[in-house]
Amino acid sequence: ILEDEGIKVLWAETVQKTGEILKERAKEISLIILDACLKSDKPNSMCLISEARANGFNGPIITSSTNDDYNRALIQAGATHQSDKAEAAKTALSILKK
């Protein structure tokens, strides 16, 4: 849905790869959609929110977990918007179009 609207999407499936992208490109990123569990059965991505901010990212961060408790944990860690995984791209699009 985002790419169909001409939005460039960067994908990362692990905490390590996401961290690398944030270090290299945080200032180019307009919005982050973040799942709580990256290649894990347990939440492991909360640290990426502070890492994004430390690398100069100041935009919105949308949670994208199917587990409401995990979404709340991401919000407590500093995410700015909560979304169900199935609706995250639509949520992102509505934020970007404002």
N, CA, C and O atoms as a GROMACS GRO file, in nm:
protein
  392
    1ILE      N    1   0.082  -0.120   0.000
    1ILE     CA    2   0.000   0.000   0.000
    1ILE      C    3   0.087   0.128   0.000
    1ILE      O    4   0.056   0.223  -0.072
    2LEU      N    5   0.193   0.130   0.079
    2LEU     CA    6   0.279   0.249   0.083
    2LEU      C    7   0.356   0.266  -0.047
    2LEU      O    8   0.365   0.376  -0.101
    3GLU      N    9   0.411   0.157  -0.098
    3GLU     CA   10   0.486   0.166  -0.223
    3GLU      C   11   0.394   0.204  -0.339
    3GLU      O   12   0.437   0.273  -0.431
    4ASP      N   13   0.269   0.160  -0.335
    4ASP     CA   14   0.173   0.197  -0.438
    4ASP      C   15   0.149   0.348  -0.439
    4ASP      O   16   0.109   0.403  -0.542
    5GLU      N   17   0.173   0.414  -0.328
    5GLU     CA   18   0.156   0.559  -0.315
    5GLU      C   19   0.287   0.634  -0.343
    5GLU      O   20   0.294   0.755  -0.324
    6GLY      N   21   0.389   0.561  -0.388
    6GLY     CA   22   0.516   0.623  -0.421
    6GLY      C   23   0.608   0.646  -0.302
    6GLY      O   24   0.704   0.722  -0.311
    7ILE      N   25   0.579   0.580  -0.191
    7ILE     CA   26   0.660   0.596  -0.071
    7ILE      C   27   0.768   0.488  -0.069
    7ILE      O   28   0.738   0.369  -0.084
    8LYS      N   29   0.891   0.530  -0.051
    8LYS     CA   30   1.002   0.435  -0.044
    8LYS      C   31   0.998   0.366   0.091
    8LYS      O   32   0.989   0.431   0.195
    9VAL      N   33   1.005   0.235   0.090
    9VAL     CA   34   0.996   0.155   0.211
    9VAL      C   35   1.129   0.082   0.232
    9VAL      O   36   1.180   0.016   0.142
   10LEU      N   37   1.183   0.095   0.352
   10LEU     CA   38   1.302   0.020   0.392
   10LEU      C   39   1.257  -0.091   0.485
   10LEU      O   40   1.181  -0.066   0.578
   11TRP      N   41   1.302  -0.213   0.460
   11TRP     CA   42   1.260  -0.329   0.541
   11TRP      C   43   1.379  -0.383   0.618
   11TRP      O   44   1.491  -0.387   0.568
   12ALA      N   45   1.353  -0.425   0.739
   12ALA     CA   46   1.453  -0.496   0.818
   12ALA      C   47   1.379  -0.597   0.904
   12ALA      O   48   1.275  -0.567   0.961
   13GLU      N   49   1.433  -0.717   0.913
   13GLU     CA   50   1.367  -0.824   0.987
   13GLU      C   51   1.430  -0.854   1.122
   13GLU      O   52   1.375  -0.932   1.200
   14THR      N   53   1.544  -0.793   1.151
   14THR     CA   54   1.612  -0.820   1.277
   14THR      C   55   1.642  -0.689   1.349
   14THR      O   56   1.646  -0.582   1.287
   15VAL      N   57   1.664  -0.700   1.478
   15VAL     CA   58   1.703  -0.582   1.556
   15VAL      C   59   1.836  -0.528   1.504
   15VAL      O   60   1.852  -0.407   1.490
   16GLN      N   61   1.930  -0.616   1.474
   16GLN     CA   62   2.061  -0.575   1.426
   16GLN      C   63   2.050  -0.498   1.295
   16GLN      O   64   2.107  -0.389   1.282
   17LYS      N   65   1.979  -0.552   1.198
   17LYS     CA   66   1.966  -0.486   1.068
   17LYS      C   67   1.892  -0.352   1.082
   17LYS      O   68   1.930  -0.254   1.018
   18THR      N   69   1.789  -0.350   1.164
   18THR     CA   70   1.716  -0.225   1.186
   18THR      C   71   1.809  -0.121   1.248
   18THR      O   72   1.808  -0.004   1.208
   19GLY      N   73   1.888  -0.163   1.345
   19GLY     CA   74   1.985  -0.072   1.407
   19GLY      C   75   2.083  -0.016   1.306
   19GLY      O   76   2.116   0.103   1.311
   20GLU      N   77   2.130  -0.099   1.215
   20GLU     CA   78   2.222  -0.053   1.110
   20GLU      C   79   2.157   0.052   1.022
   20GLU      O   80   2.217   0.155   0.991
   21ILE      N   81   2.034   0.026   0.982
   21ILE     CA   82   1.961   0.122   0.898
   21ILE      C   83   1.943   0.254   0.973
   21ILE      O   84   1.961   0.361   0.915
   22LEU      N   85   1.908   0.247   1.100
   22LEU     CA   86   1.888   0.369   1.178
   22LEU      C   87   2.018   0.448   1.191
   22LEU      O   88   2.015   0.571   1.185
   23LYS      N   89   2.128   0.382   1.209
   23LYS     CA   90   2.257   0.451   1.220
   23LYS      C   91   2.293   0.520   1.089
   23LYS      O   92   2.345   0.632   1.089
   24GLU      N   93   2.266   0.454   0.979
   24GLU     CA   94   2.306   0.505   0.848
   24GLU      C   95   2.207   0.604   0.788
   24GLU      O   96   2.247   0.694   0.714
   25ARG      N   97   2.077   0.589   0.820
   25ARG     CA   98   1.978   0.664   0.743
   25ARG      C   99   1.868   0.730   0.826
   25ARG      O  100   1.767   0.774   0.770
   26ALA      N  101   1.883   0.738   0.956
   26ALA     CA  102   1.775   0.789   1.042
   26ALA      C  103   1.723   0.924   0.997
   26ALA      O  104   1.602   0.949   1.003
   27LYS      N  105   1.810   1.012   0.952
   27LYS     CA  106   1.767   1.147   0.915
   27LYS      C  107   1.691   1.150   0.782
   27LYS      O  108   1.627   1.250   0.750
   28GLU      N  109   1.697   1.042   0.705
   28GLU     CA  110   1.624   1.033   0.578
   28GLU      C  111   1.485   0.974   0.596
   28GLU      O  112   1.402   0.983   0.506
   29ILE      N  113   1.460   0.912   0.711
   29ILE     CA  114   1.336   0.837   0.734
   29ILE      C  115   1.227   0.931   0.784
   29ILE      O  116   1.251   1.014   0.872
   30SER      N  117   1.107   0.917   0.727
   30SER     CA  118   0.994   1.001   0.766
   30SER      C  119   0.907   0.937   0.873
   30SER      O  120   0.842   1.007   0.951
   31LEU      N  121   0.905   0.805   0.878
   31LEU     CA  122   0.815   0.734   0.968
   31LEU      C  123   0.867   0.592   0.987
   31LEU      O  124   0.925   0.534   0.896
   32ILE      N  125   0.846   0.538   1.106
   32ILE     CA  126   0.887   0.400   1.135
   32ILE      C  127   0.764   0.320   1.176
   32ILE      O  128   0.684   0.364   1.259
   33ILE      N  129   0.750   0.202   1.118
   33ILE     CA  130   0.652   0.102   1.165
   33ILE      C  131   0.734  -0.007   1.233
   33ILE      O  132   0.823  -0.066   1.171
   34LEU      N  133   0.704  -0.032   1.359
   34LEU     CA  134   0.789  -0.122   1.437
   34LEU      C  135   0.708  -0.231   1.504
   34LEU      O  136   0.617  -0.204   1.582
   35ASP      N  137   0.741  -0.355   1.472
   35ASP     CA  138   0.683  -0.471   1.540
   35ASP      C  139   0.764  -0.493   1.668
   35ASP      O  140   0.882  -0.461   1.673
   36ALA      N  141   0.700  -0.546   1.769
   36ALA     CA  142   0.768  -0.569   1.897
   36ALA      C  143   0.866  -0.685   1.890
   36ALA      O  144   0.968  -0.685   1.959
   37CYS      N  145   0.836  -0.785   1.807
   37CYS     CA  146   0.918  -0.906   1.800
   37CYS      C  147   0.981  -0.919   1.662
   37CYS      O  148   0.913  -0.951   1.565
   38LEU      N  149   1.111  -0.893   1.655
   38LEU     CA  150   1.181  -0.905   1.528
   38LEU      C  151   1.263  -1.033   1.530
   38LEU      O  152   1.362  -1.044   1.602
   39LYS      N  153   1.221  -1.129   1.449
   39LYS     CA  154   1.284  -1.262   1.444
   39LYS      C  155   1.295  -1.322   1.583
   39LYS      O  156   1.396  -1.382   1.619
   40SER      N  157   1.188  -1.307   1.661
   40SER     CA  158   1.186  -1.356   1.798
   40SER      C  159   1.042  -1.382   1.839
   40SER      O  160   0.949  -1.322   1.784
   41ASP      N  161   1.023  -1.470   1.934
   41ASP     CA  162   0.889  -1.493   1.989
   41ASP      C  163   0.860  -1.400   2.106
   41ASP      O  164   0.748  -1.398   2.157
   42LYS      N  165   0.960  -1.325   2.148
   42LYS     CA  166   0.946  -1.233   2.261
   42LYS      C  167   0.980  -1.092   2.216
   42LYS      O  168   1.059  -1.074   2.124
   43PRO      N  169   0.921  -0.992   2.281
   43PRO     CA  170   0.951  -0.853   2.244
   43PRO      C  171   1.101  -0.824   2.256
   43PRO      O  172   1.163  -0.852   2.358
   44ASN      N  173   1.156  -0.765   2.150
   44ASN     CA  174   1.299  -0.735   2.151
   44ASN      C  175   1.334  -0.604   2.080
   44ASN      O  176   1.452  -0.571   2.065
   45SER      N  177   1.233  -0.530   2.036
   45SER     CA  178   1.262  -0.413   1.954
   45SER      C  179   1.249  -0.279   2.027
   45SER      O  180   1.272  -0.175   1.966
   46MET      N  181   1.214  -0.280   2.155
   46MET     CA  182   1.192  -0.154   2.226
   46MET      C  183   1.316  -0.065   2.224
   46MET      O  184   1.304   0.057   2.217
   47CYS      N  185   1.434  -0.125   2.228
   47CYS     CA  186   1.559  -0.050   2.227
   47CYS      C  187   1.577   0.032   2.099
   47CYS      O  188   1.651   0.131   2.098
   48LEU      N  189   1.510  -0.008   1.993
   48LEU     CA  190   1.525   0.061   1.865
   48LEU      C  191   1.462   0.200   1.866
   48LEU      O  192   1.501   0.286   1.787
   49ILE      N  193   1.366   0.222   1.953
   49ILE     CA  194   1.303   0.354   1.961
   49ILE      C  195   1.404   0.456   2.011
   49ILE      O  196   1.420   0.562   1.950
   50SER      N  197   1.472   0.426   2.118
   50SER     CA  198   1.574   0.520   2.168
   50SER      C  199   1.691   0.531   2.072
   50SER      O  200   1.752   0.637   2.060
   51GLU      N  201   1.723   0.422   2.004
   51GLU     CA  202   1.830   0.425   1.905
   51GLU      C  203   1.793   0.516   1.788
   51GLU      O  204   1.877   0.592   1.739
   52ALA      N  205   1.669   0.508   1.744
   52ALA     CA  206   1.624   0.595   1.635
   52ALA      C  207   1.636   0.741   1.676
   52ALA      O  208   1.688   0.823   1.601
   53ARG      N  209   1.589   0.774   1.795
   53ARG     CA  210   1.596   0.912   1.844
   53ARG      C  211   1.741   0.958   1.860
   53ARG      O  212   1.774   1.071   1.824
   54ALA      N  213   1.827   0.871   1.911
   54ALA     CA  214   1.968   0.906   1.930
   54ALA      C  215   2.039   0.932   1.798
   54ALA      O  216   2.138   1.006   1.792
   55ASN      N  217   1.987   0.871   1.691
   55ASN     CA  218   2.047   0.890   1.559
   55ASN      C  219   1.981   1.001   1.479
   55ASN      O  220   2.008   1.015   1.359
   56GLY      N  221   1.895   1.079   1.541
   56GLY     CA  222   1.838   1.196   1.476
   56GLY      C  223   1.700   1.179   1.417
   56GLY      O  224   1.649   1.270   1.353
   57PHE      N  225   1.637   1.064   1.437
   57PHE     CA  226   1.501   1.046   1.386
   57PHE      C  227   1.403   1.113   1.482
   57PHE      O  228   1.401   1.082   1.601
   58ASN      N  229   1.321   1.204   1.429
   58ASN     CA  230   1.226   1.277   1.512
   58ASN      C  231   1.081   1.256   1.470
   58ASN      O  232   0.992   1.323   1.521
   59GLY      N  233   1.057   1.165   1.378
   59GLY     CA  234   0.924   1.145   1.324
   59GLY      C  235   0.840   1.046   1.404
   59GLY      O  236   0.881   1.000   1.511
   60PRO      N  237   0.722   1.015   1.351
   60PRO     CA  238   0.633   0.922   1.419
   60PRO      C  239   0.684   0.778   1.413
   60PRO      O  240   0.749   0.736   1.317
   61ILE      N  241   0.653   0.705   1.519
   61ILE     CA  242   0.684   0.562   1.526
   61ILE      C  243   0.553   0.490   1.556
   61ILE      O  244   0.489   0.515   1.658
   62ILE      N  245   0.513   0.401   1.465
   62ILE     CA  246   0.387   0.328   1.477
   62ILE      C  247   0.415   0.187   1.525
   62ILE      O  248   0.500   0.118   1.470
   63THR      N  249   0.344   0.144   1.628
   63THR     CA  250   0.355   0.006   1.672
   63THR      C  251   0.282  -0.083   1.572
   63THR      O  252   0.186  -0.041   1.508
   64SER      N  253   0.328  -0.207   1.560
   64SER     CA  254   0.268  -0.297   1.463
   64SER      C  255   0.271  -0.440   1.513
   64SER      O  256   0.329  -0.528   1.448
   65SER      N  257   0.212  -0.463   1.626
   65SER     CA  258   0.209  -0.597   1.682
   65SER      C  259   0.066  -0.647   1.687
   65SER      O  260  -0.029  -0.569   1.698
   66THR      N  261   0.050  -0.777   1.680
   66THR     CA  262  -0.083  -0.835   1.696
   66THR      C  263  -0.118  -0.851   1.844
   66THR      O  264  -0.231  -0.885   1.877
   67ASN      N  265  -0.022  -0.826   1.931
   67ASN     CA  266  -0.041  -0.840   2.075
   67ASN      C  267  -0.055  -0.701   2.138
   67ASN      O  268   0.039  -0.621   2.132
   68ASP      N  269  -0.169  -0.671   2.196
   68ASP     CA  270  -0.194  -0.539   2.254
   68ASP      C  271  -0.095  -0.504   2.365
   68ASP      O  272  -0.055  -0.388   2.377
   69ASP      N  273  -0.054  -0.601   2.445
   69ASP     CA  274   0.044  -0.574   2.550
   69ASP      C  275   0.177  -0.530   2.490
   69ASP      O  276   0.243  -0.440   2.544
   70TYR      N  277   0.216  -0.591   2.381
   70TYR     CA  278   0.341  -0.553   2.315
   70TYR      C  279   0.330  -0.412   2.256
   70TYR      O  280   0.424  -0.333   2.264
   71ASN      N  281   0.214  -0.381   2.198
   71ASN     CA  282   0.193  -0.246   2.146
   71ASN      C  283   0.205  -0.144   2.259
   71ASN      O  284   0.267  -0.039   2.242
   72ARG      N  285   0.145  -0.174   2.374
   72ARG     CA  286   0.154  -0.082   2.488
   72ARG      C  287   0.299  -0.066   2.534
   72ARG      O  288   0.341   0.044   2.571
   73ALA      N  289   0.375  -0.175   2.532
   73ALA     CA  290   0.516  -0.166   2.572
   73ALA      C  291   0.594  -0.077   2.476
   73ALA      O  292   0.682  -0.002   2.520
   74LEU      N  293   0.564  -0.085   2.348
   74LEU     CA  294   0.630   0.002   2.250
   74LEU      C  295   0.591   0.149   2.272
   74LEU      O  296   0.675   0.238   2.261
   75ILE      N  297   0.465   0.172   2.303
   75ILE     CA  298   0.420   0.309   2.333
   75ILE      C  299   0.494   0.360   2.457
   75ILE      O  300   0.541   0.474   2.458
   76GLN      N  301   0.504   0.279   2.558
   76GLN     CA  302   0.577   0.320   2.680
   76GLN      C  303   0.724   0.346   2.651
   76GLN      O  304   0.787   0.428   2.718
   77ALA      N  305   0.778   0.277   2.552
   77ALA     CA  306   0.918   0.297   2.515
   77ALA      C  307   0.938   0.421   2.427
   77ALA      O  308   1.051   0.462   2.401
   78GLY      N  309   0.826   0.481   2.382
   78GLY     CA  310   0.838   0.605   2.306
   78GLY      C  311   0.774   0.607   2.169
   78GLY      O  312   0.782   0.708   2.099
   79ALA      N  313   0.710   0.498   2.128
   79ALA     CA  314   0.637   0.501   2.000
   79ALA      C  315   0.525   0.604   2.012
   79ALA      O  316   0.472   0.627   2.120
   80THR      N  317   0.490   0.664   1.900
   80THR     CA  318   0.393   0.773   1.903
   80THR      C  319   0.252   0.734   1.862
   80THR      O  320   0.156   0.804   1.895
   81HIS      N  321   0.237   0.621   1.792
   81HIS     CA  322   0.106   0.577   1.744
   81HIS      C  323   0.094   0.426   1.759
   81HIS      O  324   0.193   0.354   1.747
   82GLN      N  325  -0.025   0.381   1.786
   82GLN     CA  326  -0.050   0.237   1.800
   82GLN      C  327  -0.138   0.190   1.686
   82GLN      O  328  -0.235   0.257   1.650
   83SER      N  329  -0.103   0.075   1.629
   83SER     CA  330  -0.182   0.020   1.520
   83SER      C  331  -0.176  -0.132   1.524
   83SER      O  332  -0.077  -0.190   1.567
   84ASP      N  333  -0.282  -0.193   1.479
   84ASP     CA  334  -0.281  -0.337   1.456
   84ASP      C  335  -0.192  -0.364   1.336
   84ASP      O  336  -0.182  -0.281   1.246
   85LYS      N  337  -0.127  -0.478   1.336
   85LYS     CA  338  -0.035  -0.512   1.226
   85LYS      C  339  -0.101  -0.499   1.089
   85LYS      O  340  -0.041  -0.447   0.995
   86ALA      N  341  -0.224  -0.545   1.078
   86ALA     CA  342  -0.294  -0.542   0.950
   86ALA      C  343  -0.325  -0.401   0.902
   86ALA      O  344  -0.344  -0.378   0.783
   87GLU      N  345  -0.331  -0.306   0.994
   87GLU     CA  346  -0.367  -0.169   0.959
   87GLU      C  347  -0.250  -0.071   0.962
   87GLU      O  348  -0.268   0.048   0.936
   88ALA      N  349  -0.132  -0.119   0.993
   88ALA     CA  350  -0.017  -0.029   1.013
   88ALA      C  351   0.015   0.054   0.889
   88ALA      O  352   0.044   0.173   0.900
   89ALA      N  353   0.011  -0.007   0.772
   89ALA     CA  354   0.042   0.069   0.650
   89ALA      C  355  -0.062   0.178   0.626
   89ALA      O  356  -0.027   0.288   0.585
   90LYS      N  357  -0.188   0.148   0.650
   90LYS     CA  358  -0.292   0.249   0.634
   90LYS      C  359  -0.275   0.361   0.735
   90LYS      O  360  -0.294   0.478   0.702
   91THR      N  361  -0.240   0.326   0.857
   91THR     CA  362  -0.213   0.426   0.960
   91THR      C  363  -0.097   0.516   0.916
   91THR      O  364  -0.103   0.638   0.928
   92ALA      N  365   0.009   0.453   0.867
   92ALA     CA  366   0.126   0.529   0.821
   92ALA      C  367   0.088   0.624   0.708
   92ALA      O  368   0.129   0.739   0.707
   93LEU      N  369   0.011   0.574   0.615
   93LEU     CA  370  -0.030   0.657   0.502
   93LEU      C  371  -0.110   0.778   0.549
   93LEU      O  372  -0.090   0.889   0.500
   94SER      N  373  -0.201   0.757   0.642
   94SER     CA  374  -0.282   0.869   0.691
   94SER      C  375  -0.195   0.972   0.763
   94SER      O  376  -0.222   1.092   0.753
   95ILE      N  377  -0.093   0.928   0.834
   95ILE     CA  378  -0.002   1.021   0.902
   95ILE      C  379   0.082   1.096   0.802
   95ILE      O  380   0.098   1.217   0.813
   96LEU      N  381   0.136   1.026   0.704
   96LEU     CA  382   0.222   1.090   0.604
   96LEU      C  383   0.148   1.188   0.516
   96LEU      O  384   0.208   1.284   0.466
   97LYS      N  385   0.021   1.167   0.496
   97LYS     CA  386  -0.057   1.255   0.409
   97LYS      C  387  -0.109   1.380   0.479
   97LYS      O  388  -0.168   1.466   0.415
   98LYS      N  389  -0.086   1.391   0.611
   98LYS     CA  390  -0.131   1.510   0.685
   98LYS      C  391  -0.049   1.630   0.650
   98LYS      O  392  -0.072   1.739   0.702
   0.00000   0.00000   0.00000
